[in-house]
Amino acid sequence: MNYLVFLSDYSISLSDILADWPHQVQSPLPESYFSSDNMDESSSISARFAWLVLVLLCKIDTGAELYKDVNSSNLRDLMGDNWLVKHGQKVNQYAGNYERMLWGKVISSLPENPIADGLTTEVARNSFRRFNLEFNEAYQKQSSWVISDTKIRDQIKISVAKKILPVYKMFYERYREVFQGADSVVRFAPDDLGNYLSDLFHGTGATGSTM
């Protein structure tokens, strides 16, 4: 990706070099993938860059980092804003899939209506136990992950927090006095959860895996 970013600085020279080399790509992908909103005399070089980026997309899964590199370089001028928007939407789709896969069990462990009168003490106790287990597992898995793009990192954390914290806070306030004691199943205060979520995706764990 770095090579493509640097190469885009020389797009005019590259267009002159490739002027006699018409771009012919045999691909099952729609022609619109290779076109941009800047298709003029540089269309050949733009199509070549589009193809190279596609190859990278097929080889790596760091969509957030890819989006940031294109957005902040001359590649944006070559590929065009429409192309950038389309792939930015893909990054958002990846983020949504991540949220469902890795936080879905945490979210579903909470009662749909945490302050319902019909919720028995035993059901509430089991919900707290399940939430403690699922949240701890999700946090341990992701505490070492890194999302380099600040905007995407904050979007994911805010989205996850909005789905967990309001419901948990109501649940916590409704039952924290019921389960007081040494063997309490209430392990987290709402502020604790907010702090845990805030610490995610900075690579504080051992492996430092990158999204």
C-alpha positions as CSV (number, residue, x, y, z in Angstrom):
1,M,0.0,0.0,0.0
2,N,2.9,2.4,0.8
3,Y,4.3,1.8,-2.7
4,L,1.0,2.6,-4.3
5,V,0.7,5.8,-2.3
6,F,4.2,6.9,-3.3
7,L,3.6,5.9,-6.9
8,S,0.5,8.0,-7.1
9,D,2.6,11.1,-6.8
10,Y,3.9,10.4,-10.2
11,S,0.6,9.8,-12.0
12,I,1.3,12.3,-14.8
13,S,4.6,10.7,-15.7
14,L,3.1,7.3,-15.5
15,S,0.3,8.3,-17.8
16,D,2.9,9.4,-20.4
17,I,4.8,6.2,-20.0
18,L,1.7,4.0,-20.4
19,A,0.1,6.1,-23.1
20,D,0.8,3.5,-25.8
21,W,-0.1,0.6,-23.5
22,P,-4.0,0.4,-23.5
23,H,-5.4,-1.1,-20.4
24,Q,-7.3,-4.3,-21.1
25,V,-8.4,-6.3,-18.1
26,Q,-10.3,-9.5,-18.4
27,S,-12.3,-9.7,-15.2
28,P,-15.6,-11.0,-14.0
29,L,-16.0,-7.8,-12.0
30,P,-18.3,-5.0,-13.3
31,E,-16.7,-2.3,-15.3
32,S,-17.9,0.2,-12.8
33,Y,-15.3,-1.1,-10.3
34,F,-12.5,0.2,-12.4
35,S,-14.0,3.5,-13.3
36,S,-13.9,6.7,-11.2
37,D,-15.4,10.1,-11.3
38,N,-12.1,11.4,-12.7
39,M,-12.0,9.5,-16.0
40,D,-10.2,11.7,-18.4
41,E,-6.7,11.3,-19.9
42,S,-5.6,9.6,-16.7
43,S,-8.3,6.8,-17.0
44,S,-5.8,4.2,-18.0
45,I,-3.6,4.8,-14.9
46,S,-6.6,5.1,-12.7
47,A,-7.8,1.7,-13.9
48,R,-4.4,0.1,-13.2
49,F,-4.4,1.5,-9.7
50,A,-7.9,0.2,-9.1
51,W,-6.8,-3.2,-10.2
52,L,-3.7,-3.2,-7.9
53,V,-5.9,-2.1,-4.9
54,L,-8.3,-4.9,-5.7
55,V,-5.4,-7.4,-5.5
56,L,-4.5,-6.0,-2.1
57,L,-8.1,-6.3,-1.0
58,C,-8.0,-9.9,-1.9
59,K,-4.8,-10.6,0.0
60,I,-5.3,-8.6,3.2
61,D,-8.2,-7.9,5.6
62,T,-7.1,-4.6,7.1
63,G,-9.8,-2.6,5.4
64,A,-9.7,0.2,7.9
65,E,-6.0,0.8,7.3
66,L,-6.4,0.6,3.5
67,Y,-9.2,3.2,3.6
68,K,-7.1,5.6,5.7
69,D,-4.1,5.3,3.3
70,V,-6.2,6.1,0.2
71,N,-8.2,8.9,1.8
72,S,-5.1,10.8,2.8
73,S,-3.0,10.5,-0.3
74,N,-2.9,11.4,-4.0
75,L,-4.6,8.0,-4.6
76,R,-7.9,9.8,-3.7
77,D,-7.5,12.1,-6.7
78,L,-6.8,9.1,-9.0
79,M,-9.5,6.8,-7.8
80,G,-12.2,9.5,-7.2
81,D,-14.6,10.2,-4.4
82,N,-17.2,7.7,-5.6
83,W,-14.7,4.9,-5.4
84,L,-13.6,6.0,-2.0
85,V,-17.2,6.2,-0.7
86,K,-18.0,2.7,-2.0
87,H,-15.0,1.2,-0.2
88,G,-15.6,3.2,2.9
89,Q,-19.0,1.6,3.0
90,K,-17.3,-1.8,2.8
91,V,-15.2,-0.9,5.8
92,N,-18.4,0.0,7.7
93,Q,-19.9,-3.3,6.7
94,Y,-16.8,-5.1,8.0
95,A,-17.2,-3.2,11.3
96,G,-20.8,-4.2,11.6
97,N,-20.0,-7.8,11.0
98,Y,-17.3,-7.7,13.6
99,E,-19.7,-6.2,16.1
100,R,-22.3,-8.9,15.5
101,M,-19.8,-11.8,15.7
102,L,-17.8,-10.7,18.7
103,W,-20.3,-8.7,20.8
104,G,-23.6,-10.4,19.9
105,K,-23.4,-12.9,22.8
106,V,-22.7,-10.1,25.2
107,I,-25.6,-8.0,24.0
108,S,-28.0,-11.0,23.9
109,S,-27.1,-12.0,27.5
110,L,-29.0,-9.0,28.9
111,P,-32.8,-9.1,29.3
112,E,-34.7,-7.3,26.6
113,N,-36.6,-5.5,29.3
114,P,-34.3,-5.4,32.4
115,I,-36.7,-3.6,34.7
116,A,-39.8,-5.8,33.9
117,D,-41.8,-6.8,36.9
118,G,-42.2,-10.3,35.6
119,L,-38.4,-11.0,35.7
120,T,-37.7,-13.4,38.5
121,T,-34.7,-13.2,40.8
122,E,-33.3,-16.4,39.5
123,V,-33.6,-15.3,35.8
124,A,-31.9,-12.0,36.8
125,R,-29.1,-13.9,38.6
126,N,-28.5,-16.2,35.5
127,S,-28.5,-13.1,33.2
128,F,-25.8,-11.4,35.3
129,R,-23.7,-14.6,35.4
130,R,-24.0,-15.1,31.6
131,F,-23.2,-11.4,31.0
132,N,-20.1,-11.6,33.3
133,L,-18.9,-14.6,31.4
134,E,-19.6,-13.3,27.9
135,F,-18.2,-9.8,28.5
136,N,-15.0,-11.1,30.1
137,E,-14.5,-13.5,27.2
138,A,-15.0,-10.8,24.6
139,Y,-12.8,-8.3,26.4
140,Q,-10.0,-10.8,26.9
141,K,-10.0,-11.7,23.2
142,Q,-10.0,-8.1,22.0
143,S,-7.9,-6.4,24.5
144,S,-4.8,-7.0,22.4
145,W,-6.4,-5.9,19.1
146,V,-5.5,-2.7,17.3
147,I,-7.7,-0.6,15.0
148,S,-5.3,2.0,13.6
149,D,-7.9,4.3,12.1
150,T,-9.0,6.6,14.9
151,K,-12.4,7.4,13.4
152,I,-13.3,3.8,12.8
153,R,-12.0,2.8,16.2
154,D,-14.2,5.4,18.0
155,Q,-17.2,4.5,15.8
156,I,-17.0,0.8,16.8
157,K,-16.5,1.6,20.5
158,I,-19.4,4.0,20.6
159,S,-21.7,1.6,18.7
160,V,-20.9,-1.3,21.1
161,A,-21.3,1.0,24.1
162,K,-24.7,2.2,23.0
163,K,-26.0,-1.4,22.7
164,I,-24.6,-2.5,26.1
165,L,-24.4,0.3,28.6
166,P,-27.9,1.8,28.7
167,V,-29.5,-1.7,29.1
168,Y,-26.9,-2.8,31.6
169,K,-27.3,0.4,33.6
170,M,-31.0,-0.2,34.0
171,F,-30.4,-3.8,34.9
172,Y,-27.7,-2.9,37.4
173,E,-29.7,-0.2,39.2
174,R,-32.7,-2.5,39.4
175,Y,-30.9,-5.5,41.0
176,R,-27.6,-4.4,42.5
177,E,-29.2,-4.3,46.0
178,V,-30.9,-7.6,45.6
179,F,-27.6,-9.4,44.9
180,Q,-25.4,-7.6,47.5
181,G,-23.0,-9.7,49.5
182,A,-19.7,-11.7,49.1
183,D,-21.2,-14.0,46.5
184,S,-22.8,-11.3,44.5
185,V,-23.2,-12.0,40.8
186,V,-23.0,-8.2,40.0
187,R,-19.3,-8.0,38.9
188,F,-19.3,-4.7,36.9
189,A,-20.6,-1.2,37.6
190,P,-21.7,0.7,34.5
191,D,-18.7,3.0,34.8
192,D,-16.4,-0.1,34.9
193,L,-17.8,-1.3,31.6
194,G,-17.4,2.1,30.0
195,N,-13.7,2.1,31.1
196,Y,-13.1,-1.4,29.7
197,L,-14.6,-0.5,26.4
198,S,-12.6,2.7,26.2
199,D,-9.4,0.8,26.6
200,L,-10.1,-1.5,23.6
201,F,-8.3,-1.5,20.2
202,H,-5.0,0.1,21.4
203,G,-3.0,-3.1,21.5
204,T,-2.6,-3.2,25.3
205,G,-2.6,-7.0,25.3
206,A,0.3,-9.3,24.5
207,T,-0.2,-10.2,20.8
208,G,-1.2,-6.8,19.4
209,S,-3.3,-8.3,16.6
210,T,-4.4,-5.7,14.1
211,M,-7.7,-5.1,12.4
